[in-house]
Every structure is written in C-alpha cells, then in structure tokens.
C-alpha cells in the first residue's frame, strides 16, 4: 500500500471513531464537574495524585 492511501485510511478511521464516540457519549455538564484547581475558592478538590497516598 502506498503512503497517501494509508494516511487517508488513518484519518477516516480517526474521524469515524470521534463521530461514534460523540454520538454514543453522554453530554458533559461543565457546571457539575469537580474543580481542577481550587485555589482560593474555599472548596477542596475532590481528586488527588495516585502517588500522594498516606
């Protein structure tokens, strides 16, 4: 197979995957997502780094 054909197959497959994922995923509600950085907001972040276990 030649390089332009492989490149086209790659991009078509990638776009098809993104279209499938977008069609089958629940919409993201950005108002109920946990804060990434809670600097000065008074709210503690809910996540942590896996290496920061006590």
mmCIF file of the N, C-alpha and C atoms, coordinates in Angstrom:
data_MODEL
# 
_entry.id   MODEL 
# 
loop_
_atom_site.group_PDB 
_atom_site.id 
_atom_site.type_symbol 
_atom_site.label_atom_id 
_atom_site.label_alt_id 
_atom_site.label_comp_id 
_atom_site.label_asym_id 
_atom_site.label_entity_id 
_atom_site.label_seq_id 
_atom_site.pdbx_PDB_ins_code 
_atom_site.Cartn_x 
_atom_site.Cartn_y 
_atom_site.Cartn_z 
_atom_site.occupancy 
_atom_site.B_iso_or_equiv 
_atom_site.pdbx_formal_charge 
_atom_site.auth_seq_id 
_atom_site.auth_comp_id 
_atom_site.auth_asym_id 
_atom_site.auth_atom_id 
_atom_site.pdbx_PDB_model_num 
ATOM 1   N N  . UNK A 1 1  ? 0.855   -1.189 0.000  1.00 0.00 ? 1  UNK A N  1 
ATOM 2   C CA . UNK A 1 1  ? 0.000   0.000  0.000  1.00 0.00 ? 1  UNK A CA 1 
ATOM 3   C C  . UNK A 1 1  ? 0.893   1.242  0.000  1.00 0.00 ? 1  UNK A C  1 
ATOM 4   N N  . UNK A 1 2  ? 0.412   2.257  -0.651 1.00 0.00 ? 2  UNK A N  1 
ATOM 5   C CA . UNK A 1 2  ? 1.222   3.476  -0.700 1.00 0.00 ? 2  UNK A CA 1 
ATOM 6   C C  . UNK A 1 2  ? 0.874   4.396  0.468  1.00 0.00 ? 2  UNK A C  1 
ATOM 7   N N  . UNK A 1 3  ? 1.763   5.351  0.708  1.00 0.00 ? 3  UNK A N  1 
ATOM 8   C CA . UNK A 1 3  ? 1.633   6.227  1.873  1.00 0.00 ? 3  UNK A CA 1 
ATOM 9   C C  . UNK A 1 3  ? 0.375   7.109  1.854  1.00 0.00 ? 3  UNK A C  1 
ATOM 10  N N  . UNK A 1 4  ? -0.004  7.733  0.733  1.00 0.00 ? 4  UNK A N  1 
ATOM 11  C CA . UNK A 1 4  ? -1.231  8.559  0.750  1.00 0.00 ? 4  UNK A CA 1 
ATOM 12  C C  . UNK A 1 4  ? -2.491  7.752  1.083  1.00 0.00 ? 4  UNK A C  1 
ATOM 13  N N  . UNK A 1 5  ? -2.548  6.512  0.630  1.00 0.00 ? 5  UNK A N  1 
ATOM 14  C CA . UNK A 1 5  ? -3.711  5.683  0.933  1.00 0.00 ? 5  UNK A CA 1 
ATOM 15  C C  . UNK A 1 5  ? -3.759  5.352  2.426  1.00 0.00 ? 5  UNK A C  1 
ATOM 16  N N  . UNK A 1 6  ? -2.619  5.015  3.007  1.00 0.00 ? 6  UNK A N  1 
ATOM 17  C CA . UNK A 1 6  ? -2.578  4.727  4.448  1.00 0.00 ? 6  UNK A CA 1 
ATOM 18  C C  . UNK A 1 6  ? -2.919  5.961  5.276  1.00 0.00 ? 6  UNK A C  1 
ATOM 19  N N  . UNK A 1 7  ? -2.457  7.115  4.831  1.00 0.00 ? 7  UNK A N  1 
ATOM 20  C CA . UNK A 1 7  ? -2.772  8.362  5.530  1.00 0.00 ? 7  UNK A CA 1 
ATOM 21  C C  . UNK A 1 7  ? -4.274  8.641  5.477  1.00 0.00 ? 7  UNK A C  1 
ATOM 22  N N  . UNK A 1 8  ? -4.881  8.440  4.341  1.00 0.00 ? 8  UNK A N  1 
ATOM 23  C CA . UNK A 1 8  ? -6.321  8.645  4.193  1.00 0.00 ? 8  UNK A CA 1 
ATOM 24  C C  . UNK A 1 8  ? -7.104  7.664  5.058  1.00 0.00 ? 8  UNK A C  1 
ATOM 25  N N  . UNK A 1 9  ? -6.678  6.401  5.072  1.00 0.00 ? 9  UNK A N  1 
ATOM 26  C CA . UNK A 1 9  ? -7.354  5.408  5.914  1.00 0.00 ? 9  UNK A CA 1 
ATOM 27  C C  . UNK A 1 9  ? -7.249  5.781  7.385  1.00 0.00 ? 9  UNK A C  1 
ATOM 28  N N  . UNK A 1 10 ? -6.085  6.251  7.803  1.00 0.00 ? 10 UNK A N  1 
ATOM 29  C CA . UNK A 1 10 ? -5.904  6.667  9.192  1.00 0.00 ? 10 UNK A CA 1 
ATOM 30  C C  . UNK A 1 10 ? -6.863  7.791  9.564  1.00 0.00 ? 10 UNK A C  1 
ATOM 31  N N  . UNK A 1 11 ? -6.922  8.845  8.753  1.00 0.00 ? 11 UNK A N  1 
ATOM 32  C CA . UNK A 1 11 ? -7.766  9.993  9.089  1.00 0.00 ? 11 UNK A CA 1 
ATOM 33  C C  . UNK A 1 11 ? -9.246  9.646  9.030  1.00 0.00 ? 11 UNK A C  1 
ATOM 34  N N  . UNK A 1 12 ? -9.650  8.821  8.094  1.00 0.00 ? 12 UNK A N  1 
ATOM 35  C CA . UNK A 1 12 ? -11.055 8.400  8.022  1.00 0.00 ? 12 UNK A CA 1 
ATOM 36  C C  . UNK A 1 12 ? -11.417 7.576  9.252  1.00 0.00 ? 12 UNK A C  1 
ATOM 37  N N  . UNK A 1 13 ? -10.525 6.669  9.661  1.00 0.00 ? 13 UNK A N  1 
ATOM 38  C CA . UNK A 1 13 ? -10.788 5.855  10.850 1.00 0.00 ? 13 UNK A CA 1 
ATOM 39  C C  . UNK A 1 13 ? -10.835 6.721  12.102 1.00 0.00 ? 13 UNK A C  1 
ATOM 40  N N  . UNK A 1 14 ? -9.937  7.686  12.204 1.00 0.00 ? 14 UNK A N  1 
ATOM 41  C CA . UNK A 1 14 ? -9.940  8.570  13.373 1.00 0.00 ? 14 UNK A CA 1 
ATOM 42  C C  . UNK A 1 14 ? -11.208 9.410  13.438 1.00 0.00 ? 14 UNK A C  1 
ATOM 43  N N  . UNK A 1 15 ? -11.607 9.968  12.324 1.00 0.00 ? 15 UNK A N  1 
ATOM 44  C CA . UNK A 1 15 ? -12.840 10.767 12.292 1.00 0.00 ? 15 UNK A CA 1 
ATOM 45  C C  . UNK A 1 15 ? -14.065 9.910  12.554 1.00 0.00 ? 15 UNK A C  1 
ATOM 46  N N  . UNK A 1 16 ? -14.067 8.672  12.061 1.00 0.00 ? 16 UNK A N  1 
ATOM 47  C CA . UNK A 1 16 ? -15.184 7.774  12.335 1.00 0.00 ? 16 UNK A CA 1 
ATOM 48  C C  . UNK A 1 16 ? -15.262 7.438  13.818 1.00 0.00 ? 16 UNK A C  1 
ATOM 49  N N  . UNK A 1 17 ? -14.115 7.233  14.455 1.00 0.00 ? 17 UNK A N  1 
ATOM 50  C CA . UNK A 1 17 ? -14.114 6.973  15.892 1.00 0.00 ? 17 UNK A CA 1 
ATOM 51  C C  . UNK A 1 17 ? -14.626 8.174  16.672 1.00 0.00 ? 17 UNK A C  1 
ATOM 52  N N  . UNK A 1 18 ? -14.189 9.372  16.328 1.00 0.00 ? 18 UNK A N  1 
ATOM 53  C CA . UNK A 1 18 ? -14.672 10.579 17.018 1.00 0.00 ? 18 UNK A CA 1 
ATOM 54  C C  . UNK A 1 18 ? -16.174 10.757 16.826 1.00 0.00 ? 18 UNK A C  1 
ATOM 55  N N  . UNK A 1 19 ? -16.677 10.496 15.630 1.00 0.00 ? 19 UNK A N  1 
ATOM 56  C CA . UNK A 1 19 ? -18.113 10.620 15.375 1.00 0.00 ? 19 UNK A CA 1 
ATOM 57  C C  . UNK A 1 19 ? -18.888 9.587  16.189 1.00 0.00 ? 19 UNK A C  1 
ATOM 58  N N  . UNK A 1 20 ? -18.393 8.352  16.238 1.00 0.00 ? 20 UNK A N  1 
ATOM 59  C CA . UNK A 1 20 ? -19.053 7.305  17.028 1.00 0.00 ? 20 UNK A CA 1 
ATOM 60  C C  . UNK A 1 20 ? -19.048 7.666  18.510 1.00 0.00 ? 20 UNK A C  1 
ATOM 61  N N  . UNK A 1 21 ? -17.908 8.140  19.016 1.00 0.00 ? 21 UNK A N  1 
ATOM 62  C CA . UNK A 1 21 ? -17.799 8.496  20.429 1.00 0.00 ? 21 UNK A CA 1 
ATOM 63  C C  . UNK A 1 21 ? -18.732 9.658  20.768 1.00 0.00 ? 21 UNK A C  1 
ATOM 64  N N  . UNK A 1 22 ? -18.796 10.646 19.915 1.00 0.00 ? 22 UNK A N  1 
ATOM 65  C CA . UNK A 1 22 ? -19.649 11.807 20.161 1.00 0.00 ? 22 UNK A CA 1 
ATOM 66  C C  . UNK A 1 22 ? -21.121 11.412 20.136 1.00 0.00 ? 22 UNK A C  1 
ATOM 67  N N  . UNK A 1 23 ? -21.487 10.483 19.273 1.00 0.00 ? 23 UNK A N  1 
ATOM 68  C CA . UNK A 1 23 ? -22.887 10.064 19.162 1.00 0.00 ? 23 UNK A CA 1 
ATOM 69  C C  . UNK A 1 23 ? -23.321 9.175  20.323 1.00 0.00 ? 23 UNK A C  1 
ATOM 70  N N  . UNK A 1 24 ? -22.406 8.433  20.930 1.00 0.00 ? 24 UNK A N  1 
ATOM 71  C CA . UNK A 1 24 ? -22.769 7.476  21.965 1.00 0.00 ? 24 UNK A CA 1 
ATOM 72  C C  . UNK A 1 24 ? -22.415 7.923  23.389 1.00 0.00 ? 24 UNK A C  1 
ATOM 73  N N  . UNK A 1 25 ? -21.785 9.069  23.557 1.00 0.00 ? 25 UNK A N  1 
ATOM 74  C CA . UNK A 1 25 ? -21.406 9.539  24.881 1.00 0.00 ? 25 UNK A CA 1 
ATOM 75  C C  . UNK A 1 25 ? -22.465 10.478 25.439 1.00 0.00 ? 25 UNK A C  1 
ATOM 76  N N  . UNK A 1 26 ? -22.576 10.467 26.742 1.00 0.00 ? 26 UNK A N  1 
ATOM 77  C CA . UNK A 1 26 ? -23.483 11.410 27.403 1.00 0.00 ? 26 UNK A CA 1 
ATOM 78  C C  . UNK A 1 26 ? -22.878 12.809 27.329 1.00 0.00 ? 26 UNK A C  1 
ATOM 79  N N  . UNK A 1 27 ? -23.716 13.831 27.227 1.00 0.00 ? 27 UNK A N  1 
ATOM 80  C CA . UNK A 1 27 ? -23.166 15.193 27.187 1.00 0.00 ? 27 UNK A CA 1 
ATOM 81  C C  . UNK A 1 27 ? -22.505 15.556 28.515 1.00 0.00 ? 27 UNK A C  1 
ATOM 82  N N  . UNK A 1 28 ? -21.454 16.354 28.434 1.00 0.00 ? 28 UNK A N  1 
ATOM 83  C CA . UNK A 1 28 ? -20.714 16.774 29.616 1.00 0.00 ? 28 UNK A CA 1 
ATOM 84  C C  . UNK A 1 28 ? -21.395 17.996 30.208 1.00 0.00 ? 28 UNK A C  1 
ATOM 85  N N  . UNK A 1 29 ? -21.708 17.921 31.493 1.00 0.00 ? 29 UNK A N  1 
ATOM 86  C CA . UNK A 1 29 ? -22.294 19.058 32.199 1.00 0.00 ? 29 UNK A CA 1 
ATOM 87  C C  . UNK A 1 29 ? -21.167 19.758 32.949 1.00 0.00 ? 29 UNK A C  1 
ATOM 88  N N  . UNK A 1 30 ? -20.661 20.845 32.377 1.00 0.00 ? 30 UNK A N  1 
ATOM 89  C CA . UNK A 1 30 ? -19.499 21.517 32.950 1.00 0.00 ? 30 UNK A CA 1 
ATOM 90  C C  . UNK A 1 30 ? -19.817 22.193 34.284 1.00 0.00 ? 30 UNK A C  1 
ATOM 91  N N  . UNK A 1 31 ? -21.071 22.411 34.604 1.00 0.00 ? 31 UNK A N  1 
ATOM 92  C CA . UNK A 1 31 ? -21.419 23.061 35.874 1.00 0.00 ? 31 UNK A CA 1 
ATOM 93  C C  . UNK A 1 31 ? -21.341 22.097 37.052 1.00 0.00 ? 31 UNK A C  1 
ATOM 94  N N  . UNK A 1 32 ? -21.314 20.780 36.801 1.00 0.00 ? 32 UNK A N  1 
ATOM 95  C CA . UNK A 1 32 ? -21.254 19.813 37.891 1.00 0.00 ? 32 UNK A CA 1 
ATOM 96  C C  . UNK A 1 32 ? -19.947 19.023 37.906 1.00 0.00 ? 32 UNK A C  1 
ATOM 97  N N  . UNK A 1 33 ? -18.971 19.477 37.136 1.00 0.00 ? 33 UNK A N  1 
ATOM 98  C CA . UNK A 1 33 ? -17.657 18.842 37.148 1.00 0.00 ? 33 UNK A CA 1 
ATOM 99  C C  . UNK A 1 33 ? -16.886 19.324 38.382 1.00 0.00 ? 33 UNK A C  1 
ATOM 100 N N  . UNK A 1 34 ? -16.054 18.465 38.977 1.00 0.00 ? 34 UNK A N  1 
ATOM 101 C CA . UNK A 1 34 ? -15.247 18.920 40.111 1.00 0.00 ? 34 UNK A CA 1 
ATOM 102 C C  . UNK A 1 34 ? -14.189 19.919 39.635 1.00 0.00 ? 34 UNK A C  1 
ATOM 103 N N  . UNK A 1 35 ? -13.789 20.839 40.493 1.00 0.00 ? 35 UNK A N  1 
ATOM 104 C CA . UNK A 1 35 ? -12.793 21.823 40.091 1.00 0.00 ? 35 UNK A CA 1 
ATOM 105 C C  . UNK A 1 35 ? -11.427 21.173 39.879 1.00 0.00 ? 35 UNK A C  1 
ATOM 106 N N  . UNK A 1 36 ? -10.726 21.591 38.847 1.00 0.00 ? 36 UNK A N  1 
ATOM 107 C CA . UNK A 1 36 ? -9.380  21.088 38.620 1.00 0.00 ? 36 UNK A CA 1 
ATOM 108 C C  . UNK A 1 36 ? -8.406  21.694 39.616 1.00 0.00 ? 36 UNK A C  1 
ATOM 109 N N  . UNK A 1 37 ? -8.530  22.993 39.822 1.00 0.00 ? 37 UNK A N  1 
ATOM 110 C CA . UNK A 1 37 ? -7.679  23.714 40.775 1.00 0.00 ? 37 UNK A CA 1 
ATOM 111 C C  . UNK A 1 37 ? -8.610  24.536 41.649 1.00 0.00 ? 37 UNK A C  1 
ATOM 112 N N  . UNK A 1 38 ? -8.518  24.373 42.945 1.00 0.00 ? 38 UNK A N  1 
ATOM 113 C CA . UNK A 1 38 ? -9.421  25.067 43.860 1.00 0.00 ? 38 UNK A CA 1 
ATOM 114 C C  . UNK A 1 38 ? -8.662  26.131 44.646 1.00 0.00 ? 38 UNK A C  1 
ATOM 115 N N  . UNK A 1 39 ? -7.876  26.930 43.969 1.00 0.00 ? 39 UNK A N  1 
ATOM 116 C CA . UNK A 1 39 ? -7.081  27.959 44.645 1.00 0.00 ? 39 UNK A CA 1 
ATOM 117 C C  . UNK A 1 39 ? -7.963  29.108 45.118 1.00 0.00 ? 39 UNK A C  1 
ATOM 118 N N  . UNK A 1 40 ? -8.057  29.284 46.409 1.00 0.00 ? 40 UNK A N  1 
ATOM 119 C CA . UNK A 1 40 ? -8.757  30.409 46.980 1.00 0.00 ? 40 UNK A CA 1 
ATOM 120 C C  . UNK A 1 40 ? -10.266 30.346 46.898 1.00 0.00 ? 40 UNK A C  1 
ATOM 121 N N  . UNK A 1 41 ? -10.843 29.240 46.466 1.00 0.00 ? 41 UNK A N  1 
ATOM 122 C CA . UNK A 1 41 ? -12.290 29.187 46.335 1.00 0.00 ? 41 UNK A CA 1 
ATOM 123 C C  . UNK A 1 41 ? -12.955 28.704 47.624 1.00 0.00 ? 41 UNK A C  1 
ATOM 124 N N  . UNK A 1 42 ? -12.171 28.185 48.564 1.00 0.00 ? 42 UNK A N  1 
ATOM 125 C CA . UNK A 1 42 ? -12.741 27.649 49.790 1.00 0.00 ? 42 UNK A CA 1 
ATOM 126 C C  . UNK A 1 42 ? -13.222 26.223 49.617 1.00 0.00 ? 42 UNK A C  1 
ATOM 127 N N  . UNK A 1 43 ? -13.131 25.695 48.428 1.00 0.00 ? 43 UNK A N  1 
ATOM 128 C CA . UNK A 1 43 ? -13.601 24.347 48.136 1.00 0.00 ? 43 UNK A CA 1 
ATOM 129 C C  . UNK A 1 43 ? -12.391 23.452 47.906 1.00 0.00 ? 43 UNK A C  1 
ATOM 130 N N  . UNK A 1 44 ? -12.348 22.341 48.626 1.00 0.00 ? 44 UNK A N  1 
ATOM 131 C CA . UNK A 1 44 ? -11.237 21.408 48.462 1.00 0.00 ? 44 UNK A CA 1 
ATOM 132 C C  . UNK A 1 44 ? -11.440 20.590 47.198 1.00 0.00 ? 44 UNK A C  1 
ATOM 133 N N  . UNK A 1 45 ? -10.370 20.322 46.451 1.00 0.00 ? 45 UNK A N  1 
ATOM 134 C CA . UNK A 1 45 ? -10.524 19.480 45.269 1.00 0.00 ? 45 UNK A CA 1 
ATOM 135 C C  . UNK A 1 45 ? -10.847 18.051 45.678 1.00 0.00 ? 45 UNK A C  1 
ATOM 136 N N  . UNK A 1 46 ? -11.598 17.354 44.838 1.00 0.00 ? 46 UNK A N  1 
ATOM 137 C CA . UNK A 1 46 ? -12.028 16.008 45.192 1.00 0.00 ? 46 UNK A CA 1 
ATOM 138 C C  . UNK A 1 46 ? -11.042 14.937 44.730 1.00 0.00 ? 46 UNK A C  1 
ATOM 139 N N  . UNK A 1 47 ? -10.127 15.276 43.860 1.00 0.00 ? 47 UNK A N  1 
ATOM 140 C CA . UNK A 1 47 ? -9.197  14.291 43.334 1.00 0.00 ? 47 UNK A CA 1 
ATOM 141 C C  . UNK A 1 47 ? -7.820  14.448 43.958 1.00 0.00 ? 47 UNK A C  1 
ATOM 142 N N  . UNK A 1 48 ? -6.939  13.605 43.552 1.00 0.00 ? 48 UNK A N  1 
ATOM 143 C CA . UNK A 1 48 ? -5.566  13.686 44.034 1.00 0.00 ? 48 UNK A CA 1 
ATOM 144 C C  . UNK A 1 48 ? -4.676  12.845 43.154 1.00 0.00 ? 48 UNK A C  1 
ATOM 145 N N  . UNK A 1 49 ? -3.421  12.953 43.390 1.00 0.00 ? 49 UNK A N  1 
ATOM 146 C CA . UNK A 1 49 ? -2.465  12.181 42.616 1.00 0.00 ? 49 UNK A CA 1 
ATOM 147 C C  . UNK A 1 49 ? -2.304  10.811 43.254 1.00 0.00 ? 49 UNK A C  1 
ATOM 148 N N  . UNK A 1 50 ? -2.193  9.785  42.439 1.00 0.00 ? 50 UNK A N  1 
ATOM 149 C CA . UNK A 1 50 ? -2.137  8.421  42.974 1.00 0.00 ? 50 UNK A CA 1 
ATOM 150 C C  . UNK A 1 50 ? -0.869  8.177  43.782 1.00 0.00 ? 50 UNK A C  1 
ATOM 151 N N  . UNK A 1 51 ? 0.178   8.965  43.584 1.00 0.00 ? 51 UNK A N  1 
ATOM 152 C CA . UNK A 1 51 ? 1.416   8.792  44.325 1.00 0.00 ? 51 UNK A CA 1 
ATOM 153 C C  . UNK A 1 51 ? 1.373   9.539  45.663 1.00 0.00 ? 51 UNK A C  1 
ATOM 154 N N  . UNK A 1 52 ? 0.308   10.268 45.917 1.00 0.00 ? 52 UNK A N  1 
ATOM 155 C CA . UNK A 1 52 ? 0.225   11.059 47.142 1.00 0.00 ? 52 UNK A CA 1 
ATOM 156 C C  . UNK A 1 52 ? -0.591  10.337 48.205 1.00 0.00 ? 52 UNK A C  1 
ATOM 157 N N  . UNK A 1 53 ? -0.481  9.015  48.292 1.00 0.00 ? 53 UNK A N  1 
ATOM 158 C CA . UNK A 1 53 ? -1.222  8.280  49.308 1.00 0.00 ? 53 UNK A CA 1 
ATOM 159 C C  . UNK A 1 53 ? -0.485  8.343  50.618 1.00 0.00 ? 53 UNK A C  1 
ATOM 160 N N  . UNK A 1 54 ? -1.211  8.310  51.693 1.00 0.00 ? 54 UNK A N  1 
ATOM 161 C CA . UNK A 1 54 ? -0.607  8.438  53.025 1.00 0.00 ? 54 UNK A CA 1 
ATOM 162 C C  . UNK A 1 54 ? -0.551  7.122  53.719 1.00 0.00 ? 54 UNK A C  1 
# 
